[in-house]
Amino acid sequence: MEKKEKALFELSLGETGIVSDITSDIGMRRRFMDIGCMVGSDIKKLGVGPFGDPSAYLICGAVIAIRKKDAATIRVVASESQNS
């Protein structure tokens, strides 16, 4: 089965993805690295704000809110194991 890459915000609720690329500017990339979001990291989408933005993600054991425009710069591949 072919693995399809997509933007982080496109994950479904409860779905986990593995970061494959981050295309944001260097400052934002550094902020993502500070919270543990880097190529190879697992990220799980936990929830969406009342107006669809921001969304909550589980990254390295912490729940982090990321705006849709920033989540669009993070590319992920859906993970094989979907542990709840």
Number of C-alpha atoms within 10 A of each C-alpha: 3 4 10 8 16 18 20 28 25 15 18 15 15 16 18 25 26 21 23 17 16 22 12 16 9 10 9 14 17 14 11 18 13 10 14 16 20 20 15 13 15 20 26 25 23 18 18 19 11 8 7 10 15 19 22 20 23 17 18 14 10 11 17 15 18 18 15 17 12 18 18 17 19 22 20 27 20 21 16 11 9 11 9 7
